[in-house]
């Protein structure tokens, strides 16, 4: 199945439903930034195929970080078509494309509070507790955590999801519960970029048509010489379906917690056009808790495994990984400040020569946002990241690296 099947299907539904639309709406985001990056070496951005941990390269630059359009067409009261397009222009690339496109259904709750919801198309897995604003942006900081940055880079559900929800207010309870089951394809290479450039701190969502640049490492001239120079994150190689399960609990307006399990169910014996199928499985959990009206605590944790092998069954790359963060944010009048602390690692379990994926790191983000008007903001942010990564030695960079980034942004939501 082509990775373009669902978006094209939804675009045709969108056009055919326009005549019967009850409500159409557009939302968007303009995010323009001035950025300065400084590190202990000349490591460039991970997006360029180097081992730097930030979206932007060394030095000072001006970027159109995100130009997003989100279209929603609601009809028959319970159905909606959503299409999200994004554009980026920075020192690595200028590109425009689709990031999401899906048909959704939200049923009416029963007398006892049970409700069904569903999605069909291309959409983000239900993981992030940060990226909850227009076009999967995060309103709290200018960069997503390493955990959610990986979600934006290598993950999209291309399939369907079904949600069963129990609303507590119908039985005079303060608790809501839901269970979400998603079946998907077109995510067979998920894990490749985490293995080969490691965790990264950024805000760059991969577009549907994009391919991701691999860094240089010795095994690409040996055991992994069949690997293409770019990874295609949304390709289907084995015609198998993956599964993602998420349970959620909400208590009043104070607490939201979820726990989930992801398995792309890839056949790791498959290699096509330089693209290997990776078996990637992980568990994730997180919560948001309002300490008071102006103070909120957000935390997430992810732990899993990813591996790929040769067509002959030899395990070539075998990694365990985890990433976690905790963020405290305070907001009052026109002000918002957020402090996020995170830790991450990749443990290499294979013995492939020239492909050491071991990594450990920590990061601190301090972000301040000032509200200029109803939908416009000035946003400043400082990022500090320290990491140890063995594969930097392949390109004569220091294994231990400290990087710092300062960003000033103008954001306008419309």
Helices and strands as residue ranges (DSSP letters): H 5-17, G 18-20, E 23-39, G 46-48, E 59-75, E 79-89, E 94-106, E 114-123, G 134-136, H 146-154, E 157-166, G 168-171, E 175-185, H 192-196, E 212-213, G 218-221, E 230-231, E 242-251, E 255-263, E 271-272, E 275-276, E 279-292, E 295-309, E 315-332, E 335-348, E 359-371, E 376-389, G 390-395, E 400-413
